[in-house]
């Protein structure tokens, strides 16, 4: 009797296993992972687009987005921490419908690349993402070139694959700055601000892996990549691509004055002030406060990024030659000489200094924004006017 019952139990368990096995296989087959690439928005932190991972379990009705780009402006000292390079981002999980609606309302298209992963690789990727989402792991130190929402998603995909991902060769003669310029072309003021911060390191050629910091570059490389399996066979990384949010961005008129136009007008204004000073044989000390105060304040920012900030590429900024705190420190003495109508040797030295900077401008290892040239000429015109006024008095 015991033997008969045991046999029945074994047969029953086998029947259950045989019944559930196809269901398990079906459940594994119903899991899909996709790389999402979102078109740029109008805010400065949206200019380069965005990358996220979509997880679908069709059997369970699960459809969520793993997003490494979550941050909060309400974080204490956010601006200071951002400038210093200590911005913390985190992994968030959002229902796909919310994610889709957000980008549709923003006017940003979203492209989906379904990943060509095996059932085991999908399970591994899900485990990696769940591990990353644990409270002690979800926050990470953001780095806009080397460790961002795009590189994090790519790295998790690569870790899950049983084999090796082979990407196409990188696009030739690309640097961090040249890629940034591709996405800031319609936002010249944002481009100018970024160029003031980036140093010579941003102009070095970068390989395909470093080019993947930009979401749309990652999309391109993923579409051309293939996986070399452990047995040597190959398969494409992306099974198919679709445009899942098909919208056109709203045309928002930009500020009509570009930085180069503004700097050129500022140069003309300095020339007018210089002519007035020479004609009247008087120095407008209030104009010196405005001009050299602005130069010194800009220099404080550049110097802080150069010496203190942990952001990449800012520690090699040759603009420190032009924009540094020294004019701000010397400004009280300069204004004193202006008011007392005393000769100030600072301007003689400054003429030589600014002339040398303008002379090396085309040959610098760093690509300067062209707006810097009329700004440097403005300073030169002003300092020359001081010397001309003294000579005229004598």
PyMOL commands that set and color helices and strands:
alter all, ss='L'
color gray80, all
select helices_A, chain A and resi 2-29+44-46+78-84+96-106+119-132+149-160+176-184+188-197+200-203+208-211+215-224+259-280+285-307+314-316+318-321+326-340+346-363+371-393
alter helices_A, ss='H'
color red, helices_A
select strands_A, chain A and resi 31-38+50-57+62-70+88-95+110-115+139-141+163-166+226-229+234-236+238-245
alter strands_A, ss='S'
color yellow, strands_A
deselect
rebuild
show_as cartoon
